[in-house]
C-alpha cells in the first residue's frame, strides 16, 4: 500500500535575485521599444520525478550535491509546492529537515522543548509526558533552565534531535541529521533512529551523504542526479552505483588536475616518473581481482645521493581513508639511492579488499626521517569482484581467506585462486 | 469561513506557545520587562497632553489625558499588531523554510501577542479612570467586541502585507511612514466629535462635507477609537454611523486579504 505518491513532479527555480524596481522599469522600456526583455534563467531542481513509497519502507535518498535531494524533501514536507506534477502523502509527516530549526536563542531549554514540540505538531500533554526523557536523552539536565544562546552548538543539536525524534508520525523525513554531535552522541542518535524505524514501523526517508549509514538502515535507495531519478532499487546495488559514479568523478577530477596525481610535497631531490600497476605477467593493468596480487611499480629519479632512504607505499580509498602502508624502514640492509633513475616494486601477495576503486600513495624519507617526497592518488585502480563474490555476504570491506567448522567437520570455501578469478 | 476558523482552532496550542514565546523573547533580557508595553502609550499621552496645553483641543467633559489614553490604547494596539504582523512571516523564515505550518499562524500570533500587551495597558487606563473618579457603565461590555474588530482590521492589513513583504521588503520599510500618517487621520490626538462638528454641523467643506465625513470614517480606526471612548469613558453606546463605512470596508477586504495570503503561501519558502 503506497503511502507516498510522487507523480511527474518538477520543481523550477529562477536563478538570480528578485527583480528590483529598476529592472522592472528597464524591462518595460525595452518591451515598449520592441527589444528582448531580460529574464531570469529557470533552473530545474527536480525534473519529472515519479515514484511511490510503500508503508513501512525505509528509503534512502542519495546523490551528489545539487541533485535535488533537499528540494524533494521540502516538497514532501509540504514546505514548498511543485511547479508541475502532483505529490500525495497519506498520514502525518514529521520533517527532521534541519535539527534545531525554530529553536529560539533567548528561551531556555525547557521553553524551547515546548515551543519546538508545538511547531512540530506534538501536543502539550504528550510533550509534558516525554519531557524528562527528552532532557535525559539530550544530556542537558543541568542546563535545561539556561537560555540556549548560552549552549554550545553540540548541546543545541542534541536538544533539537531529542525533540524532533519524539514526534509520533506515520512518515519520518530525515535530512543529514545523524551527522551531528560527538561520536558517542552520534551512536545514541543512530540507535534511536533504528528504534524509531524498527519499533514503530513508520515509513522513513533519509537523505545522507554517508552511504554506509544508508546501507545499514535502508531497504531501498533512490539515487538522484541533476534532479532526475538515476536509480531506484536495492540498497547495495544503488550504493554501489553511487560509489562508482563518485569514484569516476573523483578520477576525472584528478586526471584533470596534474594528470591524476596529487603531489603533496617534494623537496626537489626526487622526480616522480610513473606509478603503475602490473599483473602476474608484468604487463601494465588498471585492475586486479579481489584477493589478487597487488604489484605496484614506481619509477623515479634522484638528483643526489640518498643514504638508506625510507620508502613508503600504501593504498587509500578515493575519500582518503588510508587502508595500508608499508615502509622499507623495516629492512635493515636497504640500499642507498645514487643519482639517476630508480625503480621500486611493492608487492602484496593477496590484496584483501572488496571490489571498488582504490588509490596508491608513495613517499620517500631520508635516513633522518626528513620528508623528501609524498604523493597521494598517484595511481587509481579498481578491484573487480571475483567469481564467487555474488555468493558471499554483503556489507563488508575486506575479503579474508576463511575456513569453517560445522559440527566439527571442517569445510573450506572454494575461494578462487587469484588467477582463476582474473580469467573469469 | 468555518473551515478557516476550525483550522485555526486546531492550532490553538501552537499559537498559545508562539504568543508566549513572542512576549518572553521581547522582554527577556530587559530589566523593566513587560513595563515597556505600557510606557509607550503612557509617554505619548504625556506628550499629547503637553501639546494640548498650547494648542487647545476641545475634549468635552472628559479630562484630556484619559481621553487621549483611551484613544491610544486601540491605536497602539492596531499600529503594533499591524507592524508585527507584516514582519511575522519574514521573522520566522527559519521555520517557514523547514517545517510546514499553516503560515497564517504567524500574522495571527503576532496580532494576538499585541493583544496581551493591550490588556496590560488597559489596567493603566482603569487606574487613570479611578484617579479621575470615572465609573464605567454597562456599555463597557462593547469594548471586547470593538477590540476584536480592531484585531480583524490589523489582520486585514497584516495578511496581505506579510505576503508581499516576503518578496518585497519595501512593505516593511514603508509601513512606519504610512502608519504615522494614518495616526493623524484618526481621532487619536483630537476627538472625532471635532471632525463631526466641522463637517456635519458646520458643513465646513460645503456640499462635499458629507462625502468627506464618509471618507474619513472609511478609516476603520476613526470608528474604533471613537466608539472605544464612548463605551469606556462616556458611558454611551458605539456610534454606528461612524463605524459603518470602515466595518463594511473591512468585511470586504479581510477575505480578499486572506485569499491573497493563502495563494502566496505556496512560494514563501522559495523566495523568503
Interface residues (C-beta under 8 A of the other chain):
Chain A: X13 X18 X74 X77 X78 X79 X80 X81 X93 X95 X97 X98 X101 X102 X104 X106 X107 X111 X114 X115 X118 X119 X120 X121 X123 X124 X147
Chain B: X13 X14 X17 X18 X20 X21 X24 X25 X28 X29 X92 X94 X95 X96 X97 X98 X99 X100 X101 X167 X168 X266 X267 X268 X269 X270 X271
